[in-house]
Each structure stands twice: as structure tokens, then as C-alpha cells.
Amino acid sequence: MNGPTNQRRSILQNDSNAVLLLAIIASGLGLLAVLLAVVLRLEACHLCIFQRLVYFFIGASFLVAFLGWKHVALRFPALLIAGACSLWGLCVAAQQSWLQWFPTFEFTCRAIEPSFTECLIDWLGELSPTFFMATGFCGSKDLVILGLSLANWSFLILAGFLVASVWLVFGKKNRF
């Protein structure tokens, strides 16, 4: 009785477990970033704080996908949102990595006109300064692990979340 239907259920069950694991990892990384900042007294910039938010949004999106796994109308958009958040965070991490690799006085993360990211973080900083107050500079490397800054690590991790999201949406035939 191991027909295609049972095999399909097994694949979907394994994928739902992977999505739950991804939700836990993404949320855990967001919490780890906050804890590292507090414990090591790291000065977070707008881009750092935004990446923390991205991890929480990715975690929430994967959690929604897990909880609604049997409903394509819920699972598919949640996985697309997780992928879109991963891509947006990837771009922000790339920008911050660029600023760290090629620091100049003319080009910083703060522009004459604040970007959407900066406005959002400033607004959140007014609501909850403990978690969202941006006091650091985007070009500084306060913590380097195995030769990579936190922004570099974030870029790699977010690329992994993006690949996982794309794989979960488009990777196997007849998934949806």
C-alpha cells in the first residue's frame, strides 16, 4: 500500500517539519542578535536592527506555513512572504557588508533623505528604545567571527533561507 499518495504524504510531512525547523532557526537567530547586542554591548545600526526584524518576519512566515501546511491557500503565500523577506534582508546585509568592506566618508548608511528602512527603525526606536534604538555605524565591524562580520554571516544565512523558501515553493513537482 505504499502508493504515490502515501509517498506524497510522506514528502509533505517531511517538508512541514523542515518548515517548523526553519521557523525556529530564524526566530532563534533574531533573538540571538538581540542577546549578542545586549551581552556584548554592541552598538546596532539601522541595517543591523532591520536584519533582526527580518529574521523575526521570516520565522513568523515559516510558522504560519507550518500551521497551515495542509492548506495551500495559506502555505503558499506564507512561503512566498518568507522568501521575499529573505531577499529583502539579503539585500540589506549585502549593503551593510559593502559598507564594511569599502568604508568611505562620502557613502554611509545614513543618506540626506532617510530611506524607508531608516524611518521604520527610527519610529520603532521611539516606541521601544531598548530593542530598536540605532546608535551604531553601518560600516563598523564590532564583532568578527571566523573572519566574517555579523553582516557577512547574516548575508549567508539569509541566502540559505531564500534558497529554502524557493525550494519549498518550486523545488518538487506537483507540490501545490
Salt bridges, closest charged atoms under 4 A:
ASP15 OD1 - LYS172 NZ 3.49
ASP15 OD2 - ARG175 NH1 2.40
ASP122 OD1 - HIS46 NE2 2.71
ASP122 OD2 - ARG110 NH1 3.57
